[in-house]
Amino acid sequence: MEKRFTFKDFFLFAFLTLLFVTLLLAMYMVDRQWAEMAKIQSVMQEQAEDIRSLRGLVNGLDQRIRSGNVVAGAEQGSAIDDSMPAFSRALAAAAMPGFQRGDWLVNSFGTSLKTITPLVSSDAYAAEVQSYVQESLLTRDPETLEWMGLIARDWRVSDDGLTFTFRLREDVKFSDGEPLDADDVVFSFDFIQDPVIAAPRERAIYDKIESVKATGQYEVVFQFKEPYFNSLALAGGMAIMPRHFYEPYLKEPETFNQSKGLLLGSGPYRLDDPKAWTPDRGLVELQRNPRYWGVQPSFNRLLWKVIQNDAARLTTFRNGEIDVYGARPREYQTLLDDKDLNARTQNFEYMSPTAGYSYIGWNQQLNGKPTRFADKRVRQAMTYLTDRDRVIEEIMLGYAEVAISPFSPRSKQHDKTLVPRSFSVDKAVQLLREAGYQDRDRNGVLEDADGNPFEFELVFFQDNEDTRRMVLFLKDLYARAGISMIPKPTEWSVMLGLITNRDFEAITLGWTSGVETDIYQIFHSRQIEDNGDNFVSYKNERLDTLIEDARGSVDEVKRMPLWQEAERIMFEDQPYTFLMRRKSLVFIDERIQNLQITNLGLNMGMVPVEIFVPGDQHKYSK
C-alpha cells in the first residue's frame, strides 16, 4: 500500500527541522558565551595580577613623582624618567595639539606571510611586525644615529672593546605580565646558538660573540671573541625573547622551527594570542600592550592586510580601507594629479638613507654541480646585457638609481671611483665567446662546447607588476644576444622554499640595507652551508679575508678602505647583477599626523611610535 506525504507529515518535518536548527544555534551561542567568558576571565586575571604588582610600586613611584623625576605621558602605572631619551620624540608628539590615543593604523603587505615567529621568519614583512612586539637593549636616534638606552639604562665598554656590560631597567614586563631581567637576555643569545633551532642567519650574525652572562638580576655582560666594528649594535640590537615562553621549545624544536605565529615580547604591541596566528587569516593584527612599561603608543591597534594584487591594493587605499599606499612609478604621477585623492592624503617622495637594493642572483651551484654562472665572465656578460638605465627610465620612470654594489653610493663604504657597467651587447658577446659560448648552428641561440643552448629560468615574485615588466623586458634583451631566458613567476612561499633548497638558476629579489652594511651574512663563503644567505654559492677567498678584517677593525679610518676593496672585488666578480635602489613614493591618509623624514627614513614605522591621529579624526573606536 503506497504511503502519501500528508500536511501532517510536512508540519512534523518542519517542526523537527526547526527544533534541530534551534539546538544548533543554542549550542553555537553557548560556545560563544564560553569563549567570551574565558576571555573576560583571562583579562580579569591579568588585571588582578597587575593590581597586585602595582601596589608594590606605589610607594617608589610616589617618591619619584615628589622628586620631580617622572615625565608625563606614561600610562598603566609605568614611569618614564628623564634618563630615557629614546622616548623623547614620542613624548613631544603626545604634547602636540589634538593628540589623543586611539584609532587604528591599517597597512598592507604585498605578499602573504609564511610565519611571524622570530628566527624562523626571514622576510622584511615579518621583521616589521616583530619590531612592535619585541624590544632590544638599545635603539638608534633617528636624527643623530647615536645609540640610546631602551631596555638598558646604561652600559660600559672595556678598554679592549671586547666586553660590554649593560645595566637593565627593573620595571620592564613582557606583555603577559612576567618580568624581564638579565636571564631573558642570556636566554635569547643561547636560544639562537642552540643548533636544534633553525636560526642559521642569526647564528651567522652573532658569531662574533663568545658568551652572554648575567652578573646580577638586572646586569648582563656580552663577551666578544675579537674586536668587531659593530659590536655595540650587535649586542644592543638583539631582540629579547622571554625565556618562560620560548624555553619549552628546546625540548620540541621542530614545533618551533615549523611554527607560524609564536610571538611574545615586551614591546608596545602584542598578539591577542601569542601562539595562535596563522597565515590563512590573511592579515596580522596587533593590539596595544596594556602592560607596556614605556610611553603608551598612540594607536589602539596595528593591522596589516595581505593584498597581493597591486590594483586591488590601490583600490583598497582609495576606498579608505588602508592608510598607506606605496605607489608604483607608472601610477605615481596619475595619483599626484588625482584631486579627490590628494584632498584626503599626503605624499612623500624620497630616497631612504638606508634604502636597500634589488638584484639578480646567479646561482653558481645546482644539485651539487657548477652552473654556467660559476664562470665570472658569464656573470659579467649578464650585467652588460642588463640595461639598468632603460629599466629605470622606462619601468621605474626615473624614480630609482643604478646600484653598483651592496653599499649605498652615499656610504663611506663605497669606492667613488667605481662606475656602473653600461649596457653593451658587444662586450657581453665577447665575454661569452671567451667562456665558450657561440651560435654554432646559426639558429640565433648561443651554445656551449657540447652544443647545449644557453637557456635558464629566472624566478621572480609573481604579484609584483613592475618586476614582471622588467623580467619580460630583460627576456627580449637577452634574446638579442642569443640567450633564452624563461620567466618563472612564483608565489612568495614557494620562492622561500627554492632559496632554502638552492633550487633555482637565477632569481631576482631585494635586500634591505643599514647605516653601515655588514656583508658577511650574504657574501662570505661560510654562509653557503646551513641555509645561510649566500644562496648563490659565491666564493672568493680574498673577499672572505677582507670581510673578516673589516668586521674586526673598530677604527673607521682603517676599516673603510677594506670595505672599498671588498666592493671592488664584488664589482669584478658580479655574484649578483646589482639592479637599482628605488625611491619611496608613498601616499598616507591625512589623518596620520607628525610624519617626518629623518636620517633613518620616514618615521612611519618607527618604534617608539611617534605618529598619531588627532582625536576628532578617529575612525575606529576599539
C-alpha positions as CSV (number, residue, x, y, z in Angstrom):
1,M,0.0,0.0,0.0
2,E,1.5,3.4,-1.1
3,K,2.1,6.0,1.7
4,R,1.5,9.6,0.8
5,F,3.3,12.6,2.3
6,T,0.5,14.5,4.1
7,F,0.3,18.0,5.5
8,K,0.6,16.5,9.0
9,D,3.9,14.9,7.9
10,F,5.0,18.2,6.4
11,F,4.4,20.1,9.6
12,L,6.1,17.4,11.7
13,F,9.1,17.5,9.4
14,A,9.2,21.3,9.6
15,F,8.9,21.3,13.4
16,L,11.7,18.8,13.7
17,T,13.9,20.8,11.3
18,L,13.2,24.0,13.3
19,L,14.0,22.2,16.5
20,F,17.3,20.9,15.1
21,V,18.3,24.3,13.9
22,T,17.4,25.9,17.2
23,L,19.5,23.3,19.1
24,L,22.5,24.1,16.8
25,L,22.1,27.8,17.3
26,A,21.8,27.3,21.0
27,M,25.0,25.2,21.1
28,Y,26.8,27.9,19.0
29,M,25.7,30.7,21.3
30,V,26.8,28.6,24.3
31,D,30.2,28.1,22.8
32,R,30.5,31.8,22.0
33,Q,29.5,32.7,25.6
34,W,32.0,30.3,27.0
35,A,34.7,31.8,24.7
36,E,33.8,35.3,25.8
37,M,33.7,34.3,29.4
38,A,37.1,32.7,29.1
39,K,38.4,36.0,27.5
40,I,36.8,38.0,30.3
41,Q,38.3,35.7,32.9
42,S,41.7,36.0,31.3
43,V,41.5,39.8,31.3
44,M,40.3,39.9,34.9
45,Q,43.2,37.6,35.9
46,E,45.7,39.9,34.1
47,Q,44.2,43.0,35.8
48,A,44.3,41.3,39.2
49,E,48.0,40.4,38.7
50,D,48.8,43.9,37.6
51,I,47.0,45.5,40.5
52,R,48.9,43.3,43.0
53,S,52.1,44.3,41.2
54,L,51.3,48.0,41.1
55,R,50.6,48.1,44.8
56,G,54.2,47.2,45.4
57,L,55.3,50.1,43.2
58,V,53.1,52.8,44.6
59,N,55.5,54.0,47.3
60,G,58.5,54.1,45.0
61,L,56.5,55.8,42.2
62,D,55.2,58.4,44.7
63,Q,58.7,59.2,45.8
64,R,59.8,59.7,42.2
65,I,56.9,62.0,41.5
66,R,57.7,64.1,44.6
67,S,61.4,64.3,43.5
68,G,60.3,65.5,40.0
69,N,62.0,62.7,38.1
70,V,58.8,61.4,36.3
71,V,57.8,62.8,32.9
72,A,54.1,62.9,31.9
73,G,53.0,60.6,29.1
74,A,53.2,57.1,30.5
75,E,50.0,55.1,31.2
76,Q,49.1,52.0,33.2
77,G,51.3,52.8,36.1
78,S,54.6,52.9,34.3
79,A,57.0,55.8,34.9
80,I,59.2,57.4,32.3
81,D,62.1,59.3,33.7
82,D,64.3,62.0,32.1
83,S,67.1,59.5,31.6
84,M,65.3,57.8,28.7
85,P,65.9,59.8,25.6
86,A,64.5,57.0,23.5
87,F,61.0,58.3,24.3
88,S,61.7,62.0,23.9
89,R,60.2,62.2,20.3
90,A,57.1,60.1,21.4
91,L,56.6,62.5,24.4
92,A,57.0,65.5,22.1
93,A,54.3,64.1,19.9
94,A,52.0,63.5,22.9
95,A,52.3,67.2,23.7
96,M,51.1,68.3,20.2
97,P,47.7,70.0,19.8
98,G,45.0,67.5,19.1
99,F,47.0,64.5,20.3
100,Q,44.7,61.7,21.6
101,R,45.4,58.0,21.9
102,G,43.1,55.7,20.0
103,D,42.2,54.7,16.4
104,W,43.9,52.1,14.3
105,L,46.8,52.2,11.8
106,V,45.9,50.0,8.9
107,N,48.6,49.0,6.4
108,S,49.1,46.2,3.9
109,F,51.6,43.6,2.8
110,G,52.0,42.7,-0.9
111,T,52.8,39.1,-0.1
112,S,51.4,36.5,2.3
113,L,53.5,35.8,5.3
114,K,54.7,32.3,5.8
115,T,55.5,32.8,9.5
116,I,56.0,35.7,12.0
117,T,57.9,33.6,14.5
118,P,61.2,35.2,15.3
119,L,64.3,33.5,14.0
120,V,62.2,31.2,11.8
121,S,61.0,34.1,9.6
122,S,63.3,35.5,7.0
123,D,61.5,38.4,5.3
124,A,61.2,42.1,6.0
125,Y,57.4,41.9,6.5
126,A,57.7,39.6,9.5
127,A,60.5,41.7,10.9
128,E,58.2,44.8,10.7
129,V,55.6,43.0,12.8
130,Q,58.2,41.8,15.3
131,S,59.6,45.2,15.8
132,Y,56.4,46.3,17.5
133,V,56.3,43.3,19.8
134,Q,59.9,42.5,20.8
135,E,62.5,45.0,22.0
136,S,66.2,45.3,22.4
137,L,68.6,46.8,24.9
138,L,69.3,49.9,22.7
139,T,67.7,51.8,19.9
140,R,69.0,54.5,17.4
141,D,68.2,58.1,17.5
142,P,66.7,58.7,14.0
143,E,68.4,62.0,13.6
144,T,71.9,61.7,15.2
145,L,72.0,57.9,14.6
146,E,73.6,57.6,18.0
147,W,72.6,54.7,20.2
148,M,70.3,55.3,23.2
149,G,69.2,53.1,26.0
150,L,65.8,51.3,25.7
151,I,65.7,48.2,28.0
152,A,69.2,49.1,29.1
153,R,69.6,52.0,31.5
154,D,73.2,52.4,30.7
155,W,76.3,50.5,29.5
156,R,80.0,50.5,29.7
157,V,82.7,49.1,27.4
158,S,86.1,47.6,28.4
159,D,89.3,49.3,27.2
160,D,90.0,46.4,24.8
161,G,86.5,46.8,23.3
162,L,85.6,43.1,23.9
163,T,83.4,43.4,27.0
164,F,80.1,45.2,27.0
165,T,78.2,45.5,30.3
166,F,74.6,46.6,30.3
167,R,72.5,47.6,33.3
168,L,68.8,46.9,32.7
169,R,65.7,48.7,33.8
170,E,64.0,47.0,36.6
171,D,60.4,47.8,35.7
172,V,60.1,46.1,32.4
173,K,57.5,43.3,31.8
174,F,56.6,41.1,28.9
175,S,53.1,41.5,27.6
176,D,51.9,38.5,29.6
177,G,52.9,40.1,32.9
178,E,56.2,38.2,33.5
179,P,59.2,40.5,34.4
180,L,62.1,40.9,32.0
181,D,65.5,40.5,33.5
182,A,69.1,39.5,32.6
183,D,68.2,35.8,32.4
184,D,66.0,36.6,29.4
185,V,68.8,38.4,27.6
186,V,71.1,35.4,28.2
187,F,68.5,33.0,27.1
188,S,67.9,35.0,23.9
189,F,71.5,34.5,22.8
190,D,71.7,30.9,24.0
191,F,68.5,30.1,22.1
192,I,69.9,31.4,18.9
193,Q,73.1,29.5,19.3
194,D,71.4,26.1,20.0
195,P,71.8,24.1,16.9
196,V,68.4,22.5,17.2
197,I,66.8,25.9,16.5
198,A,66.5,26.7,12.8
199,A,68.3,30.1,13.0
200,P,71.4,29.9,10.7
201,R,71.1,33.6,9.7
202,E,71.1,34.8,13.3
203,R,73.9,32.4,14.3
204,A,76.0,33.9,11.5
205,I,75.2,37.4,12.7
206,Y,76.1,36.7,16.3
207,D,79.2,34.6,15.6
208,K,81.5,37.3,17.0
209,I,80.0,36.9,20.5
210,E,81.8,34.4,22.8
211,S,79.2,34.5,25.6
212,V,76.4,36.4,27.2
213,K,76.2,36.1,31.0
214,A,74.1,37.5,33.8
215,T,76.2,39.1,36.6
216,G,73.1,40.2,38.5
217,Q,69.4,40.1,38.1
218,Y,69.5,43.3,36.0
219,E,73.0,43.2,34.7
220,V,74.3,41.3,31.7
221,V,77.7,41.1,30.1
222,F,78.5,40.4,26.4
223,Q,81.9,39.0,25.8
224,F,83.2,39.2,22.2
225,K,85.7,36.7,20.7
226,E,87.6,39.5,19.0
227,P,87.1,43.2,18.1
228,Y,84.1,43.9,15.8
229,F,83.3,47.2,14.3
230,N,79.6,46.8,15.0
231,S,79.8,45.3,18.5
232,L,77.5,47.8,20.2
233,A,74.9,47.4,17.5
234,L,75.1,43.6,17.7
235,A,74.8,43.4,21.5
236,G,72.3,46.3,21.9
237,G,70.2,45.3,18.9
238,M,69.4,41.7,19.8
239,A,65.7,41.1,20.2
240,I,64.9,39.9,23.8
241,M,62.9,36.7,23.8
242,P,61.1,35.8,27.0
243,R,62.6,32.6,28.5
244,H,59.5,31.3,30.1
245,F,57.7,31.4,26.8
246,Y,60.3,30.1,24.3
247,E,62.4,27.7,26.5
248,P,59.9,24.8,26.3
249,Y,60.5,24.6,22.6
250,L,64.1,23.5,23.2
251,K,62.5,20.1,24.1
252,E,60.4,20.1,20.9
253,P,62.5,22.2,18.4
254,E,60.6,21.0,15.4
255,T,57.4,22.5,16.8
256,F,59.2,25.9,17.0
257,N,61.0,25.5,13.7
258,Q,57.7,24.8,11.8
259,S,55.6,27.3,13.8
260,K,53.7,30.1,12.2
261,G,53.0,32.6,14.9
262,L,54.9,32.2,18.2
263,L,55.4,35.8,19.1
264,L,55.7,37.4,22.5
265,G,57.8,40.3,23.8
266,S,57.9,43.4,25.9
267,G,57.1,45.9,23.2
268,P,54.2,48.4,22.9
269,Y,52.0,45.9,21.0
270,R,51.1,42.2,21.3
271,L,49.2,39.5,19.6
272,D,45.8,38.7,21.0
273,D,47.1,35.1,21.4
274,P,50.9,34.8,21.2
275,K,50.6,31.2,19.9
276,A,47.6,31.3,17.6
277,W,48.4,33.4,14.5
278,T,48.3,31.5,11.2
279,P,48.9,32.7,7.6
280,D,45.4,31.7,6.5
281,R,44.0,34.7,8.3
282,G,45.1,36.9,5.5
283,L,46.1,39.6,8.0
284,V,48.2,40.4,11.0
285,E,46.6,42.3,13.9
286,L,48.4,43.6,16.9
287,Q,46.7,45.3,19.9
288,R,48.2,47.8,22.3
289,N,50.0,46.2,25.2
290,P,48.3,47.5,28.3
291,R,51.3,46.5,30.4
292,Y,53.8,48.4,28.3
293,W,56.5,49.9,30.6
294,G,57.3,52.8,28.3
295,V,55.3,55.6,26.7
296,Q,52.0,54.0,25.6
297,P,51.8,54.2,21.8
298,S,49.1,56.3,20.1
299,F,47.2,53.6,18.2
300,N,45.0,51.0,19.8
301,R,45.6,48.5,17.1
302,L,48.0,47.9,14.2
303,L,46.6,46.0,11.2
304,W,48.3,44.6,8.1
305,K,46.0,43.2,5.4
306,V,47.6,40.8,2.8
307,I,46.7,42.3,-0.6
308,Q,48.9,40.7,-3.2
309,N,47.5,42.3,-6.3
310,D,48.7,45.9,-7.0
311,A,45.5,47.1,-8.5
312,A,43.4,45.7,-5.6
313,R,45.8,47.4,-3.1
314,L,45.3,50.8,-4.8
315,T,41.5,50.3,-4.8
316,T,41.6,49.4,-1.1
317,F,43.6,52.6,-0.4
318,R,41.2,54.8,-2.5
319,N,38.3,53.4,-0.5
320,G,40.0,54.4,2.7
321,E,40.3,50.8,4.0
322,I,44.1,51.1,4.4
323,D,46.1,54.2,5.5
324,V,49.3,53.7,3.5
325,Y,50.0,53.0,-0.2
326,G,53.4,52.7,-1.8
327,A,52.9,53.8,-5.3
328,R,54.5,52.2,-8.4
329,P,56.3,54.7,-10.6
330,R,53.9,54.3,-13.5
331,E,50.9,55.3,-11.4
332,Y,52.6,57.9,-9.2
333,Q,52.1,60.9,-11.5
334,T,48.5,59.9,-12.1
335,L,47.8,59.8,-8.4
336,L,49.5,63.2,-7.9
337,D,47.0,64.6,-10.4
338,D,44.0,63.0,-8.7
339,K,42.4,65.9,-6.9
340,D,40.0,63.7,-4.9
341,L,42.8,61.5,-3.6
342,N,45.1,64.4,-2.8
343,A,42.3,66.1,-0.9
344,R,42.5,63.4,1.8
345,T,46.1,62.2,1.6
346,Q,49.6,63.4,1.9
347,N,52.5,62.1,-0.2
348,F,56.2,61.6,0.3
349,E,58.9,61.1,-2.3
350,Y,62.4,60.3,-1.0
351,M,65.4,58.1,-1.3
352,S,65.8,56.5,2.0
353,P,69.3,56.9,3.6
354,T,69.2,53.2,4.3
355,A,67.5,52.2,1.0
356,G,68.1,48.6,0.0
357,Y,68.7,47.3,-3.4
358,S,67.2,44.9,-5.9
359,Y,69.4,42.3,-7.8
360,I,69.5,39.2,-10.0
361,G,71.3,36.4,-8.2
362,W,73.2,34.0,-10.4
363,N,73.3,30.6,-8.7
364,Q,76.8,29.1,-9.2
365,Q,76.0,25.6,-8.0
366,L,72.9,23.5,-8.6
367,N,72.3,19.9,-7.5
368,G,75.9,19.7,-6.4
369,K,77.4,20.7,-9.8
370,P,78.7,24.1,-11.0
371,T,76.4,26.0,-13.3
372,R,77.3,28.2,-16.2
373,F,77.1,31.1,-13.8
374,A,80.1,29.8,-11.9
375,D,82.2,31.5,-14.6
376,K,82.6,35.2,-13.7
377,R,82.9,36.1,-17.4
378,V,79.3,34.8,-17.8
379,R,78.1,36.9,-14.9
380,Q,79.9,40.0,-16.2
381,A,78.3,39.4,-19.5
382,M,74.8,39.2,-18.0
383,T,75.4,42.5,-16.3
384,Y,76.4,44.1,-19.6
385,L,73.2,42.7,-21.1
386,T,71.0,44.1,-18.3
387,D,70.2,47.6,-19.5
388,R,69.6,49.1,-16.0
389,D,69.4,52.7,-17.3
390,R,66.5,51.7,-19.5
391,V,64.8,49.7,-16.8
392,I,65.0,52.8,-14.5
393,E,63.8,55.1,-17.3
394,E,61.1,53.0,-18.9
395,I,59.8,51.0,-16.0
396,M,60.7,53.0,-12.9
397,L,60.2,56.3,-14.8
398,G,63.4,57.7,-13.2
399,Y,62.4,57.0,-9.6
400,A,65.5,54.9,-8.9
401,E,69.3,54.9,-9.3
402,V,71.6,52.2,-10.6
403,A,73.1,50.0,-7.8
404,I,76.8,49.3,-8.0
405,S,77.2,47.0,-5.0
406,P,75.6,46.2,-1.6
407,F,76.9,49.6,-0.4
408,S,75.0,52.8,-0.8
409,P,76.7,55.4,-3.0
410,R,76.3,57.8,-0.1
411,S,78.1,55.5,2.3
412,K,81.8,55.7,3.3
413,Q,82.0,52.0,2.4
414,H,81.6,53.0,-1.3
415,D,84.6,53.4,-3.6
416,K,83.6,56.5,-5.6
417,T,85.9,55.7,-8.5
418,L,83.7,52.8,-9.5
419,V,81.3,53.4,-12.4
420,P,78.4,51.1,-13.2
421,R,78.8,48.9,-16.3
422,S,76.8,50.3,-19.2
423,F,74.7,48.2,-21.5
424,S,76.9,46.7,-24.2
425,V,75.9,43.7,-26.3
426,D,79.4,43.7,-27.9
427,K,81.2,43.4,-24.6
428,A,78.8,40.7,-23.4
429,V,79.2,38.6,-26.6
430,Q,83.0,38.9,-26.4
431,L,83.0,37.7,-22.8
432,L,80.6,34.8,-23.6
433,R,82.8,33.8,-26.5
434,E,85.8,33.6,-24.2
435,A,83.7,31.5,-21.9
436,G,83.0,29.0,-24.7
437,Y,79.5,30.2,-25.9
438,Q,78.9,30.7,-29.6
439,D,76.0,30.4,-32.1
440,R,77.3,27.1,-33.5
441,D,74.3,26.2,-35.7
442,R,73.3,29.7,-36.6
443,N,69.9,29.5,-35.1
444,G,70.2,32.7,-33.1
445,V,70.9,30.9,-29.8
446,L,74.3,30.5,-28.1
447,E,75.5,27.0,-27.3
448,D,78.4,25.8,-25.2
449,A,81.1,23.5,-26.4
450,D,78.8,20.4,-26.1
451,G,76.1,22.1,-28.1
452,N,73.8,22.8,-25.1
453,P,71.8,26.1,-25.6
454,F,72.3,29.0,-23.2
455,E,68.9,28.7,-21.6
456,F,67.9,29.4,-18.0
457,E,64.9,30.2,-15.8
458,L,64.6,33.4,-13.9
459,V,62.5,33.1,-10.7
460,F,60.5,36.2,-9.7
461,F,57.7,37.2,-7.4
462,Q,54.5,36.8,-9.5
463,D,52.4,39.5,-7.9
464,N,54.8,42.5,-8.5
465,E,53.8,44.1,-11.7
466,D,57.0,46.2,-12.1
467,T,59.2,43.1,-11.6
468,R,57.1,41.2,-14.2
469,R,57.5,44.0,-16.7
470,M,61.3,44.2,-16.0
471,V,61.7,40.4,-16.5
472,L,59.8,40.5,-19.8
473,F,62.0,43.5,-20.9
474,L,65.2,41.6,-20.0
475,K,63.9,38.4,-21.8
476,D,63.9,40.4,-25.0
477,L,67.3,42.0,-24.4
478,Y,68.9,38.6,-23.6
479,A,67.3,37.0,-26.7
480,R,69.1,39.6,-28.9
481,A,72.4,38.2,-27.6
482,G,71.3,34.6,-28.2
483,I,70.3,33.8,-24.6
484,S,67.0,32.2,-23.9
485,M,65.7,33.4,-20.5
486,I,62.5,31.7,-19.3
487,P,60.5,33.8,-16.8
488,K,59.3,31.8,-13.8
489,P,56.6,33.7,-11.9
490,T,56.4,32.3,-8.4
491,E,54.4,32.6,-5.2
492,W,56.3,34.1,-2.3
493,S,56.2,31.0,0.0
494,V,57.4,28.9,-3.0
495,M,60.3,31.4,-3.6
496,L,61.4,31.0,0.0
497,G,61.5,27.2,-0.4
498,L,63.5,27.5,-3.6
499,I,66.0,29.7,-1.8
500,T,66.3,27.4,1.1
501,N,66.9,24.4,-1.2
502,R,69.1,26.3,-3.6
503,D,66.8,25.0,-6.3
504,F,67.0,27.8,-8.9
505,E,69.2,29.0,-11.7
506,A,68.7,32.7,-11.3
507,I,66.4,34.8,-9.1
508,T,65.5,38.4,-8.7
509,L,64.9,39.8,-5.2
510,G,66.0,42.6,-2.9
511,W,67.9,43.2,0.3
512,T,67.4,45.8,2.9
513,S,70.3,48.0,4.0
514,G,71.6,49.9,7.0
515,V,73.8,52.7,8.2
516,E,76.9,50.6,7.6
517,T,76.3,47.3,5.8
518,D,77.9,44.1,7.1
519,I,78.0,41.8,4.0
520,Y,79.3,38.7,5.9
521,Q,75.9,37.1,6.1
522,I,75.3,37.3,2.3
523,F,78.7,37.0,0.6
524,H,81.1,35.2,2.9
525,S,81.7,31.6,1.7
526,R,80.9,30.2,5.2
527,Q,77.3,31.3,4.6
528,I,76.8,28.8,1.8
529,E,76.1,25.9,4.1
530,D,73.5,25.5,6.8
531,N,70.9,27.6,5.0
532,G,72.9,30.7,5.2
533,D,72.1,33.7,3.0
534,N,74.8,33.1,0.5
535,F,72.3,31.0,-1.5
536,V,74.1,31.7,-4.8
537,S,77.1,29.7,-3.6
538,Y,79.6,32.5,-4.3
539,K,83.2,32.0,-3.1
540,N,86.2,34.4,-3.1
541,E,89.0,33.8,-0.6
542,R,90.3,37.4,-0.8
543,L,86.8,38.7,-0.2
544,D,86.4,36.4,2.8
545,T,89.6,37.8,4.3
546,L,88.6,41.4,3.6
547,I,85.2,40.9,5.2
548,E,86.8,39.3,8.3
549,D,89.4,42.1,8.5
550,A,86.8,44.9,8.1
551,R,84.5,43.4,10.7
552,G,87.4,43.1,13.1
553,S,88.5,46.7,12.7
554,V,87.0,49.2,15.2
555,D,89.0,52.0,13.6
556,E,86.8,53.6,10.9
557,V,89.8,55.1,9.1
558,K,91.3,51.6,8.7
559,R,88.0,49.9,8.1
560,M,86.6,51.8,5.2
561,P,89.5,51.0,2.7
562,L,88.9,47.3,3.5
563,W,85.2,47.7,2.6
564,Q,86.1,49.6,-0.5
565,E,88.5,46.8,-1.7
566,A,85.7,44.3,-1.0
567,E,83.4,46.4,-3.1
568,R,85.9,46.3,-6.0
569,I,86.1,42.5,-5.8
570,M,82.3,42.2,-5.9
571,F,82.2,44.7,-8.8
572,E,84.7,42.5,-10.7
573,D,83.1,39.1,-9.8
574,Q,79.4,40.2,-10.1
575,P,77.9,37.4,-7.9
576,Y,74.7,39.5,-8.4
577,T,73.8,41.8,-11.1
578,F,73.0,44.7,-8.8
579,L,70.0,46.4,-10.3
580,M,68.8,49.5,-8.5
581,R,67.9,51.4,-5.4
582,R,64.3,52.7,-5.6
583,K,62.8,55.9,-4.3
584,S,60.0,55.6,-1.9
585,L,56.7,57.0,-3.4
586,V,54.3,56.9,-0.5
587,F,50.7,58.2,-0.1
588,I,49.4,58.3,3.5
589,D,45.9,59.2,4.9
590,E,45.8,62.8,6.0
591,R,44.6,61.6,9.5
592,I,48.1,60.5,10.3
593,Q,50.0,63.3,11.9
594,N,53.6,64.1,12.8
595,L,55.1,62.4,9.8
596,Q,58.8,63.3,9.3
597,I,61.7,62.3,7.1
598,T,64.6,61.5,9.3
599,N,68.1,60.2,8.8
600,L,66.6,56.7,9.0
601,G,63.9,57.5,6.5
602,L,60.2,58.2,7.0
603,N,59.2,57.8,10.7
604,M,56.0,55.9,9.7
605,G,57.2,52.6,11.1
606,M,59.5,53.7,13.9
607,V,59.3,52.4,17.4
608,P,58.8,54.0,19.9
609,V,55.7,55.2,17.9
610,E,55.7,58.9,17.3
611,I,52.8,59.4,14.8
612,F,49.1,59.7,15.8
613,V,45.6,60.6,14.7
614,P,44.0,63.7,16.3
615,G,41.0,62.7,18.5
616,D,38.4,64.4,16.2
617,Q,39.6,62.3,13.2
618,H,39.5,58.8,14.8
619,K,37.8,56.2,12.6
620,Y,37.9,53.1,14.8
621,S,36.5,53.0,18.3
622,K,38.2,50.0,19.9
